[in-house]
Amino acid sequence: GTNHGSLSDRIMNRYGDSPLGMVESSLEFVRICEKNGYRDIIISMKSSNPKIMIAAYRLLAARMGSAGMDYPFHLGVTEAGGGEDGRIKSAIGIGSLLADGIGDTIRVSLTEDPEFEVPVCAKLSAPYQKRCDEPRRREHAALSHCVDSYSYARRKTRAFKIGAFAVGGSQLVRVVSGACAAENLFEVLEQQLKQAKGIDPEIVSFAVRSSSDLEALRTLREKLSGETSRLAFLARIDGSPQLGFDALPHADALAWRGEPTADLLKALKKVDKPLLIEAACPGAAIRADAAARECGVAAMLSLTGDDAVKLLRQYRLLAARAGNSPIHIIAPESGDDEERVLKASVLIGSLLCDGVGDSVEIQSSLALPRQLELTYNILQGAGVRVVKTEYVS
């Protein structure tokens, strides 16, 4: 076991407080064991920081592969904390590596009674239990936006505006929260903006499926006209270009599933508003993005689906092929509350730790305040936005 918080002075002086130092420390003791003919070894590379933990395991897997070693790995985020925060950090670190094919045993370390750790382990590992026909471990495929796969670098994208918010480039990872045409949405948004807890709504996604939805959006914008510097609206158009045309005066951006029509792109270009493209696969997203670029419309790319594990692979592929187009990560609806937390954390958190993602959204039936709380907690767990005190325990 090598722990990021207890590297020796000798290792620290030579390699610093780094994933490379953790790897060299582990390999040093593996060689001692091998020299003495002992090979019943499993290796643990724990850190309370998921980014450090992910980088260390990936680097060790690559180094062991080149050295002809095949020792199993034990995965865990050490001292992750308790409650939802502990589950989120563990899901980000463990889930990201399991998706890489790395990991043979796992431990979810919570500041709770130990019996609460086991169900979380079971849910995290379930999607990866049927991999007997796959390689037990493979070197992590290089991400084209990174200098290497073992140190954090945010993917470089172009920036554009959605209302008062800049998205992409060096901007903060933005939060998109879902909303419906609920009668009390104005009161909910107003109350949330007044709380000043650091988890404010930023871009509100509003489904426009009919003329009544359109009227509800128009009324809501009028009521919140004094909050235009703190709130933007994304109108999700469900299949009708005409609804898209009608929504443009009341929305800061449109979301469209599939390839947008030429007329819709011309309308967006005329009012200089961006488009969120939601596609079923990376290829469809890239084709739609090319059509938007040809018309001079700023576009952000996203993928749809209900399998978080499959979506994680697809988003990684999209990031490698989408040039400098910003990517919006959507976590699909899941089962119970804990499953929702874990799956959203694995998908969103893993991609953010790879530097992929310019805005994020969790699709769910959760009330808006709870939806915002969970989204910001995942952003904090991935180390991209800090909204509260973080406890390492």
Contacts in CASP RR format, 6 or more apart in sequence:
PFRMAT RR
TARGET T0000
AUTHOR 0000-0000-0000
METHOD contacts of the structure
MODEL  1
GTNHGSLSDRIMNRYGDSPLGMVESSLEFVRICEKNGYRDIIISMKSSNP
KIMIAAYRLLAARMGSAGMDYPFHLGVTEAGGGEDGRIKSAIGIGSLLAD
GIGDTIRVSLTEDPEFEVPVCAKLSAPYQKRCDEPRRREHAALSHCVDSY
SYARRKTRAFKIGAFAVGGSQLVRVVSGACAAENLFEVLEQQLKQAKGID
PEIVSFAVRSSSDLEALRTLREKLSGETSRLAFLARIDGSPQLGFDALPH
ADALAWRGEPTADLLKALKKVDKPLLIEAACPGAAIRADAAARECGVAAM
LSLTGDDAVKLLRQYRLLAARAGNSPIHIIAPESGDDEERVLKASVLIGS
LLCDGVGDSVEIQSSLALPRQLELTYNILQGAGVRVVKTEYVS
1 26 0 8 1.000
1 43 0 8 1.000
1 44 0 8 1.000
1 45 0 8 1.000
1 46 0 8 1.000
1 74 0 8 1.000
2 22 0 8 1.000
2 23 0 8 1.000
2 25 0 8 1.000
2 26 0 8 1.000
2 43 0 8 1.000
2 44 0 8 1.000
2 45 0 8 1.000
2 46 0 8 1.000
2 56 0 8 1.000
3 46 0 8 1.000
3 47 0 8 1.000
3 78 0 8 1.000
4 17 0 8 1.000
4 22 0 8 1.000
4 46 0 8 1.000
4 47 0 8 1.000
4 48 0 8 1.000
4 49 0 8 1.000
4 52 0 8 1.000
4 53 0 8 1.000
4 56 0 8 1.000
4 78 0 8 1.000
5 17 0 8 1.000
5 47 0 8 1.000
5 48 0 8 1.000
7 16 0 8 1.000
7 17 0 8 1.000
7 21 0 8 1.000
7 22 0 8 1.000
7 25 0 8 1.000
8 25 0 8 1.000
11 21 0 8 1.000
11 24 0 8 1.000
11 25 0 8 1.000
12 21 0 8 1.000
14 21 0 8 1.000
14 24 0 8 1.000
15 21 0 8 1.000
15 24 0 8 1.000
19 52 0 8 1.000
19 55 0 8 1.000
19 56 0 8 1.000
19 59 0 8 1.000
19 150 0 8 1.000
19 151 0 8 1.000
20 59 0 8 1.000
20 150 0 8 1.000
22 45 0 8 1.000
22 47 0 8 1.000
22 52 0 8 1.000
22 56 0 8 1.000
22 60 0 8 1.000
23 45 0 8 1.000
23 56 0 8 1.000
23 59 0 8 1.000
23 60 0 8 1.000
23 63 0 8 1.000
26 43 0 8 1.000
26 45 0 8 1.000
26 60 0 8 1.000
27 60 0 8 1.000
27 63 0 8 1.000
27 64 0 8 1.000
27 67 0 8 1.000
30 41 0 8 1.000
30 43 0 8 1.000
30 69 0 8 1.000
30 71 0 8 1.000
33 39 0 8 1.000
33 41 0 8 1.000
39 71 0 8 1.000
41 71 0 8 1.000
42 71 0 8 1.000
42 72 0 8 1.000
42 73 0 8 1.000
42 74 0 8 1.000
42 104 0 8 1.000
42 105 0 8 1.000
43 60 0 8 1.000
43 71 0 8 1.000
43 72 0 8 1.000
43 73 0 8 1.000
43 74 0 8 1.000
44 73 0 8 1.000
44 74 0 8 1.000
44 75 0 8 1.000
44 76 0 8 1.000
45 53 0 8 1.000
45 56 0 8 1.000
45 57 0 8 1.000
45 60 0 8 1.000
45 73 0 8 1.000
46 53 0 8 1.000
46 76 0 8 1.000
46 77 0 8 1.000
46 78 0 8 1.000
47 53 0 8 1.000
47 56 0 8 1.000
47 77 0 8 1.000
47 78 0 8 1.000
48 77 0 8 1.000
48 78 0 8 1.000
48 79 0 8 1.000
48 80 0 8 1.000
48 89 0 8 1.000
48 392 0 8 1.000
50 77 0 8 1.000
50 89 0 8 1.000
50 92 0 8 1.000
50 93 0 8 1.000
50 96 0 8 1.000
50 349 0 8 1.000
50 353 0 8 1.000
50 381 0 8 1.000
50 382 0 8 1.000
50 383 0 8 1.000
51 152 0 8 1.000
51 353 0 8 1.000
51 382 0 8 1.000
51 383 0 8 1.000
53 76 0 8 1.000
53 77 0 8 1.000
53 93 0 8 1.000
54 93 0 8 1.000
54 96 0 8 1.000
54 97 0 8 1.000
54 350 0 8 1.000
54 353 0 8 1.000
55 150 0 8 1.000
55 151 0 8 1.000
55 152 0 8 1.000
57 73 0 8 1.000
57 75 0 8 1.000
57 97 0 8 1.000
57 102 0 8 1.000
57 103 0 8 1.000
58 97 0 8 1.000
58 100 0 8 1.000
58 102 0 8 1.000
58 140 0 8 1.000
58 149 0 8 1.000
58 150 0 8 1.000
59 150 0 8 1.000
60 73 0 8 1.000
61 73 0 8 1.000
61 100 0 8 1.000
61 102 0 8 1.000
61 137 0 8 1.000
61 138 0 8 1.000
61 139 0 8 1.000
61 140 0 8 1.000
62 139 0 8 1.000
62 140 0 8 1.000
62 149 0 8 1.000
62 150 0 8 1.000
64 70 0 8 1.000
64 71 0 8 1.000
65 139 0 8 1.000
72 103 0 8 1.000
72 104 0 8 1.000
72 105 0 8 1.000
72 136 0 8 1.000
73 97 0 8 1.000
73 102 0 8 1.000
73 103 0 8 1.000
73 104 0 8 1.000
73 105 0 8 1.000
73 137 0 8 1.000
74 103 0 8 1.000
74 104 0 8 1.000
74 105 0 8 1.000
74 106 0 8 1.000
74 107 0 8 1.000
75 93 0 8 1.000
75 94 0 8 1.000
75 97 0 8 1.000
75 98 0 8 1.000
75 102 0 8 1.000
75 103 0 8 1.000
75 105 0 8 1.000
75 106 0 8 1.000
75 107 0 8 1.000
76 90 0 8 1.000
76 93 0 8 1.000
76 94 0 8 1.000
76 106 0 8 1.000
76 107 0 8 1.000
76 108 0 8 1.000
76 109 0 8 1.000
77 86 0 8 1.000
77 89 0 8 1.000
77 90 0 8 1.000
77 92 0 8 1.000
77 93 0 8 1.000
77 94 0 8 1.000
77 109 0 8 1.000
78 109 0 8 1.000
79 109 0 8 1.000
79 392 0 8 1.000
79 393 0 8 1.000
80 86 0 8 1.000
80 87 0 8 1.000
80 89 0 8 1.000
80 90 0 8 1.000
80 108 0 8 1.000
80 109 0 8 1.000
80 110 0 8 1.000
81 89 0 8 1.000
81 109 0 8 1.000
81 110 0 8 1.000
81 111 0 8 1.000
81 391 0 8 1.000
81 392 0 8 1.000
81 393 0 8 1.000
82 110 0 8 1.000
82 111 0 8 1.000
82 112 0 8 1.000
82 391 0 8 1.000
82 393 0 8 1.000
83 110 0 8 1.000
83 111 0 8 1.000
83 112 0 8 1.000
84 341 0 8 1.000
84 374 0 8 1.000
84 377 0 8 1.000
85 377 0 8 1.000
85 380 0 8 1.000
85 381 0 8 1.000
85 390 0 8 1.000
85 391 0 8 1.000
86 110 0 8 1.000
86 111 0 8 1.000
87 108 0 8 1.000
87 110 0 8 1.000
87 120 0 8 1.000
87 338 0 8 1.000
87 341 0 8 1.000
87 342 0 8 1.000
87 345 0 8 1.000
88 341 0 8 1.000
88 345 0 8 1.000
88 377 0 8 1.000
88 378 0 8 1.000
88 381 0 8 1.000
89 381 0 8 1.000
90 108 0 8 1.000
90 109 0 8 1.000
90 110 0 8 1.000
90 120 0 8 1.000
90 124 0 8 1.000
91 124 0 8 1.000
91 341 0 8 1.000
91 342 0 8 1.000
91 345 0 8 1.000
91 346 0 8 1.000
91 349 0 8 1.000
92 345 0 8 1.000
92 346 0 8 1.000
92 349 0 8 1.000
92 350 0 8 1.000
92 353 0 8 1.000
92 378 0 8 1.000
92 381 0 8 1.000
92 382 0 8 1.000
93 350 0 8 1.000
93 353 0 8 1.000
94 106 0 8 1.000
94 108 0 8 1.000
94 124 0 8 1.000
95 124 0 8 1.000
95 346 0 8 1.000
95 350 0 8 1.000
96 346 0 8 1.000
96 349 0 8 1.000
96 350 0 8 1.000
96 353 0 8 1.000
96 354 0 8 1.000
97 103 0 8 1.000
98 106 0 8 1.000
98 124 0 8 1.000
98 125 0 8 1.000
98 127 0 8 1.000
98 128 0 8 1.000
99 128 0 8 1.000
99 309 0 8 1.000
99 312 0 8 1.000
99 313 0 8 1.000
99 346 0 8 1.000
99 350 0 8 1.000
100 138 0 8 1.000
100 140 0 8 1.000
101 128 0 8 1.000
101 131 0 8 1.000
101 134 0 8 1.000
101 135 0 8 1.000
101 136 0 8 1.000
101 137 0 8 1.000
101 138 0 8 1.000
102 137 0 8 1.000
102 140 0 8 1.000
103 137 0 8 1.000
104 136 0 8 1.000
106 121 0 8 1.000
106 124 0 8 1.000
106 125 0 8 1.000
107 117 0 8 1.000
107 121 0 8 1.000
108 117 0 8 1.000
108 120 0 8 1.000
108 121 0 8 1.000
108 124 0 8 1.000
109 117 0 8 1.000
110 116 0 8 1.000
110 117 0 8 1.000
110 120 0 8 1.000
111 393 0 8 1.000
119 338 0 8 1.000
120 338 0 8 1.000
120 342 0 8 1.000
123 338 0 8 1.000
123 339 0 8 1.000
123 342 0 8 1.000
124 342 0 8 1.000
124 346 0 8 1.000
127 308 0 8 1.000
127 309 0 8 1.000
128 309 0 8 1.000
140 149 0 8 1.000
140 150 0 8 1.000
141 149 0 8 1.000
142 148 0 8 1.000
142 149 0 8 1.000
143 149 0 8 1.000
143 155 0 8 1.000
143 316 0 8 1.000
143 319 0 8 1.000
143 320 0 8 1.000
143 354 0 8 1.000
143 356 0 8 1.000
144 319 0 8 1.000
144 320 0 8 1.000
145 153 0 8 1.000
145 154 0 8 1.000
145 155 0 8 1.000
145 156 0 8 1.000
145 319 0 8 1.000
145 320 0 8 1.000
145 355 0 8 1.000
145 356 0 8 1.000
146 153 0 8 1.000
146 354 0 8 1.000
146 355 0 8 1.000
147 153 0 8 1.000
152 353 0 8 1.000
152 355 0 8 1.000
153 355 0 8 1.000
154 170 0 8 1.000
154 355 0 8 1.000
155 319 0 8 1.000
155 327 0 8 1.000
155 354 0 8 1.000
155 355 0 8 1.000
155 356 0 8 1.000
155 357 0 8 1.000
156 169 0 8 1.000
156 324 0 8 1.000
157 168 0 8 1.000
157 169 0 8 1.000
157 324 0 8 1.000
157 325 0 8 1.000
157 326 0 8 1.000
157 327 0 8 1.000
157 358 0 8 1.000
158 168 0 8 1.000
158 169 0 8 1.000
158 298 0 8 1.000
158 324 0 8 1.000
158 325 0 8 1.000
158 326 0 8 1.000
159 166 0 8 1.000
159 167 0 8 1.000
159 168 0 8 1.000
159 169 0 8 1.000
159 170 0 8 1.000
159 171 0 8 1.000
159 326 0 8 1.000
160 166 0 8 1.000
160 167 0 8 1.000
160 168 0 8 1.000
160 274 0 8 1.000
160 298 0 8 1.000
160 326 0 8 1.000
161 167 0 8 1.000
161 274 0 8 1.000
162 174 0 8 1.000
162 203 0 8 1.000
162 232 0 8 1.000
162 234 0 8 1.000
162 252 0 8 1.000
162 253 0 8 1.000
162 274 0 8 1.000
163 228 0 8 1.000
163 232 0 8 1.000
163 252 0 8 1.000
163 253 0 8 1.000
164 228 0 8 1.000
164 229 0 8 1.000
164 230 0 8 1.000
164 231 0 8 1.000
164 232 0 8 1.000
165 171 0 8 1.000
165 174 0 8 1.000
165 202 0 8 1.000
165 203 0 8 1.000
165 232 0 8 1.000
167 174 0 8 1.000
167 274 0 8 1.000
167 300 0 8 1.000
167 326 0 8 1.000
167 358 0 8 1.000
167 359 0 8 1.000
168 326 0 8 1.000
168 358 0 8 1.000
168 359 0 8 1.000
169 326 0 8 1.000
169 358 0 8 1.000
171 358 0 8 1.000
172 384 0 8 1.000
172 385 0 8 1.000
173 352 0 8 1.000
173 357 0 8 1.000
173 358 0 8 1.000
173 359 0 8 1.000
173 360 0 8 1.000
173 379 0 8 1.000
173 384 0 8 1.000
173 385 0 8 1.000
174 202 0 8 1.000
174 203 0 8 1.000
174 358 0 8 1.000
174 359 0 8 1.000
174 360 0 8 1.000
175 201 0 8 1.000
175 202 0 8 1.000
175 203 0 8 1.000
175 359 0 8 1.000
175 360 0 8 1.000
175 361 0 8 1.000
175 372 0 8 1.000
175 375 0 8 1.000
175 376 0 8 1.000
175 379 0 8 1.000
176 202 0 8 1.000
176 203 0 8 1.000
176 204 0 8 1.000
176 205 0 8 1.000
176 234 0 8 1.000
176 328 0 8 1.000
176 359 0 8 1.000
176 360 0 8 1.000
176 361 0 8 1.000
177 201 0 8 1.000
177 202 0 8 1.000
177 203 0 8 1.000
177 204 0 8 1.000
177 205 0 8 1.000
177 361 0 8 1.000
177 368 0 8 1.000
177 371 0 8 1.000
177 372 0 8 1.000
177 375 0 8 1.000
178 204 0 8 1.000
178 205 0 8 1.000
178 206 0 8 1.000
178 361 0 8 1.000
178 363 0 8 1.000
178 368 0 8 1.000
178 371 0 8 1.000
179 185 0 8 1.000
179 189 0 8 1.000
179 204 0 8 1.000
179 205 0 8 1.000
179 206 0 8 1.000
179 207 0 8 1.000
179 368 0 8 1.000
180 206 0 8 1.000
180 207 0 8 1.000
181 206 0 8 1.000
181 207 0 8 1.000
181 212 0 8 1.000
181 213 0 8 1.000
181 216 0 8 1.000
181 217 0 8 1.000
182 188 0 8 1.000
185 220 0 8 1.000
185 368 0 8 1.000
186 220 0 8 1.000
186 223 0 8 1.000
186 224 0 8 1.000
188 367 0 8 1.000
188 368 0 8 1.000
188 369 0 8 1.000
189 201 0 8 1.000
189 204 0 8 1.000
189 220 0 8 1.000
189 224 0 8 1.000
189 227 0 8 1.000
189 231 0 8 1.000
189 368 0 8 1.000
190 224 0 8 1.000
192 200 0 8 1.000
192 201 0 8 1.000
192 368 0 8 1.000
192 369 0 8 1.000
192 372 0 8 1.000
193 200 0 8 1.000
193 201 0 8 1.000
193 227 0 8 1.000
193 230 0 8 1.000
193 231 0 8 1.000
197 387 0 8 1.000
198 376 0 8 1.000
198 387 0 8 1.000
198 388 0 8 1.000
199 372 0 8 1.000
199 373 0 8 1.000
199 376 0 8 1.000
199 387 0 8 1.000
200 230 0 8 1.000
200 372 0 8 1.000
201 231 0 8 1.000
201 368 0 8 1.000
201 372 0 8 1.000
202 230 0 8 1.000
202 231 0 8 1.000
202 232 0 8 1.000
203 231 0 8 1.000
203 232 0 8 1.000
203 233 0 8 1.000
203 234 0 8 1.000
203 252 0 8 1.000
203 253 0 8 1.000
203 359 0 8 1.000
204 231 0 8 1.000
204 232 0 8 1.000
204 233 0 8 1.000
204 234 0 8 1.000
205 234 0 8 1.000
205 236 0 8 1.000
205 255 0 8 1.000
205 361 0 8 1.000
206 213 0 8 1.000
206 216 0 8 1.000
206 217 0 8 1.000
206 220 0 8 1.000
206 233 0 8 1.000
206 234 0 8 1.000
206 235 0 8 1.000
206 236 0 8 1.000
206 251 0 8 1.000
207 213 0 8 1.000
207 236 0 8 1.000
207 238 0 8 1.000
208 214 0 8 1.000
208 217 0 8 1.000
208 235 0 8 1.000
208 236 0 8 1.000
208 237 0 8 1.000
208 238 0 8 1.000
208 243 0 8 1.000
208 244 0 8 1.000
208 247 0 8 1.000
209 238 0 8 1.000
209 243 0 8 1.000
210 243 0 8 1.000
211 243 0 8 1.000
211 246 0 8 1.000
214 243 0 8 1.000
214 246 0 8 1.000
214 247 0 8 1.000
214 250 0 8 1.000
217 233 0 8 1.000
217 235 0 8 1.000
217 247 0 8 1.000
217 250 0 8 1.000
217 251 0 8 1.000
218 250 0 8 1.000
220 233 0 8 1.000
221 233 0 8 1.000
221 250 0 8 1.000
224 231 0 8 1.000
232 252 0 8 1.000
232 253 0 8 1.000
233 250 0 8 1.000
233 251 0 8 1.000
233 252 0 8 1.000
233 253 0 8 1.000
234 251 0 8 1.000
234 252 0 8 1.000
234 253 0 8 1.000
234 254 0 8 1.000
234 255 0 8 1.000
234 276 0 8 1.000
235 244 0 8 1.000
235 247 0 8 1.000
235 250 0 8 1.000
235 251 0 8 1.000
235 253 0 8 1.000
235 254 0 8 1.000
235 255 0 8 1.000
236 254 0 8 1.000
236 255 0 8 1.000
237 243 0 8 1.000
237 244 0 8 1.000
237 247 0 8 1.000
237 254 0 8 1.000
237 255 0 8 1.000
237 256 0 8 1.000
238 257 0 8 1.000
239 256 0 8 1.000
239 257 0 8 1.000
241 261 0 8 1.000
241 263 0 8 1.000
241 264 0 8 1.000
244 254 0 8 1.000
244 264 0 8 1.000
244 267 0 8 1.000
245 263 0 8 1.000
245 264 0 8 1.000
245 267 0 8 1.000
247 254 0 8 1.000
248 254 0 8 1.000
248 267 0 8 1.000
248 268 0 8 1.000
248 271 0 8 1.000
248 273 0 8 1.000
251 273 0 8 1.000
252 273 0 8 1.000
253 273 0 8 1.000
253 274 0 8 1.000
253 275 0 8 1.000
253 276 0 8 1.000
254 264 0 8 1.000
254 268 0 8 1.000
254 273 0 8 1.000
254 275 0 8 1.000
254 276 0 8 1.000
255 275 0 8 1.000
255 276 0 8 1.000
255 278 0 8 1.000
256 264 0 8 1.000
256 275 0 8 1.000
256 276 0 8 1.000
256 277 0 8 1.000
256 278 0 8 1.000
257 278 0 8 1.000
257 279 0 8 1.000
257 304 0 8 1.000
258 277 0 8 1.000
258 278 0 8 1.000
258 279 0 8 1.000
258 280 0 8 1.000
258 284 0 8 1.000
258 288 0 8 1.000
259 277 0 8 1.000
259 284 0 8 1.000
259 287 0 8 1.000
259 288 0 8 1.000
259 291 0 8 1.000
260 275 0 8 1.000
260 277 0 8 1.000
260 288 0 8 1.000
260 291 0 8 1.000
260 292 0 8 1.000
262 291 0 8 1.000
262 295 0 8 1.000
265 275 0 8 1.000
265 291 0 8 1.000
265 292 0 8 1.000
265 295 0 8 1.000
265 296 0 8 1.000
265 297 0 8 1.000
266 295 0 8 1.000
268 274 0 8 1.000
268 275 0 8 1.000
268 295 0 8 1.000
268 297 0 8 1.000
269 295 0 8 1.000
269 296 0 8 1.000
269 297 0 8 1.000
274 297 0 8 1.000
274 298 0 8 1.000
274 299 0 8 1.000
274 300 0 8 1.000
275 292 0 8 1.000
275 297 0 8 1.000
275 298 0 8 1.000
275 299 0 8 1.000
275 300 0 8 1.000
276 299 0 8 1.000
276 300 0 8 1.000
276 302 0 8 1.000
276 328 0 8 1.000
277 285 0 8 1.000
277 288 0 8 1.000
277 289 0 8 1.000
277 292 0 8 1.000
277 299 0 8 1.000
277 300 0 8 1.000
277 301 0 8 1.000
277 302 0 8 1.000
278 302 0 8 1.000
278 303 0 8 1.000
278 304 0 8 1.000
278 330 0 8 1.000
279 285 0 8 1.000
279 288 0 8 1.000
279 301 0 8 1.000
279 302 0 8 1.000
279 303 0 8 1.000
279 304 0 8 1.000
280 303 0 8 1.000
280 304 0 8 1.000
280 305 0 8 1.000
281 303 0 8 1.000
281 314 0 8 1.000
282 303 0 8 1.000
282 314 0 8 1.000
282 317 0 8 1.000
282 318 0 8 1.000
282 321 0 8 1.000
282 322 0 8 1.000
283 318 0 8 1.000
283 321 0 8 1.000
285 301 0 8 1.000
285 302 0 8 1.000
285 303 0 8 1.000
285 318 0 8 1.000
285 322 0 8 1.000
286 301 0 8 1.000
286 318 0 8 1.000
286 321 0 8 1.000
286 322 0 8 1.000
288 299 0 8 1.000
288 301 0 8 1.000
289 299 0 8 1.000
289 301 0 8 1.000
289 322 0 8 1.000
289 325 0 8 1.000
292 298 0 8 1.000
292 299 0 8 1.000
293 299 0 8 1.000
299 325 0 8 1.000
300 325 0 8 1.000
300 326 0 8 1.000
300 327 0 8 1.000
300 328 0 8 1.000
300 358 0 8 1.000
300 359 0 8 1.000
301 318 0 8 1.000
301 322 0 8 1.000
301 325 0 8 1.000
301 326 0 8 1.000
301 327 0 8 1.000
301 328 0 8 1.000
302 327 0 8 1.000
302 328 0 8 1.000
302 329 0 8 1.000
302 330 0 8 1.000
303 311 0 8 1.000
303 314 0 8 1.000
303 315 0 8 1.000
303 318 0 8 1.000
303 330 0 8 1.000
304 330 0 8 1.000
304 332 0 8 1.000
305 311 0 8 1.000
305 332 0 8 1.000
306 332 0 8 1.000
306 333 0 8 1.000
307 332 0 8 1.000
308 331 0 8 1.000
308 332 0 8 1.000
308 334 0 8 1.000
308 343 0 8 1.000
308 344 0 8 1.000
308 346 0 8 1.000
308 347 0 8 1.000
309 346 0 8 1.000
311 332 0 8 1.000
311 347 0 8 1.000
312 346 0 8 1.000
312 347 0 8 1.000
312 350 0 8 1.000
312 351 0 8 1.000
315 327 0 8 1.000
315 329 0 8 1.000
315 347 0 8 1.000
315 351 0 8 1.000
315 356 0 8 1.000
316 351 0 8 1.000
316 354 0 8 1.000
316 356 0 8 1.000
318 327 0 8 1.000
319 327 0 8 1.000
319 351 0 8 1.000
319 354 0 8 1.000
319 356 0 8 1.000
319 357 0 8 1.000
326 357 0 8 1.000
326 358 0 8 1.000
326 359 0 8 1.000
327 356 0 8 1.000
327 357 0 8 1.000
327 358 0 8 1.000
328 357 0 8 1.000
328 358 0 8 1.000
328 359 0 8 1.000
328 360 0 8 1.000
328 361 0 8 1.000
329 347 0 8 1.000
329 348 0 8 1.000
329 351 0 8 1.000
329 352 0 8 1.000
329 356 0 8 1.000
329 357 0 8 1.000
329 359 0 8 1.000
329 360 0 8 1.000
329 361 0 8 1.000
330 360 0 8 1.000
330 361 0 8 1.000
330 362 0 8 1.000
330 363 0 8 1.000
331 343 0 8 1.000
331 344 0 8 1.000
331 347 0 8 1.000
331 348 0 8 1.000
331 360 0 8 1.000
331 361 0 8 1.000
331 362 0 8 1.000
331 363 0 8 1.000
332 343 0 8 1.000
332 363 0 8 1.000
333 340 0 8 1.000
333 363 0 8 1.000
333 364 0 8 1.000
333 365 0 8 1.000
334 340 0 8 1.000
334 343 0 8 1.000
334 344 0 8 1.000
334 364 0 8 1.000
340 362 0 8 1.000
340 364 0 8 1.000
340 366 0 8 1.000
340 374 0 8 1.000
341 374 0 8 1.000
344 362 0 8 1.000
344 374 0 8 1.000
344 378 0 8 1.000
345 378 0 8 1.000
345 381 0 8 1.000
348 360 0 8 1.000
348 362 0 8 1.000
348 378 0 8 1.000
348 382 0 8 1.000
349 378 0 8 1.000
349 381 0 8 1.000
349 382 0 8 1.000
351 357 0 8 1.000
352 360 0 8 1.000
352 379 0 8 1.000
352 382 0 8 1.000
352 383 0 8 1.000
352 384 0 8 1.000
353 382 0 8 1.000
360 375 0 8 1.000
360 378 0 8 1.000
360 379 0 8 1.000
361 375 0 8 1.000
362 371 0 8 1.000
362 374 0 8 1.000
362 375 0 8 1.000
362 378 0 8 1.000
364 371 0 8 1.000
366 374 0 8 1.000
376 385 0 8 1.000
376 387 0 8 1.000
379 385 0 8 1.000
379 387 0 8 1.000
380 386 0 8 1.000
380 387 0 8 1.000
380 388 0 8 1.000
380 390 0 8 1.000
381 390 0 8 1.000
END
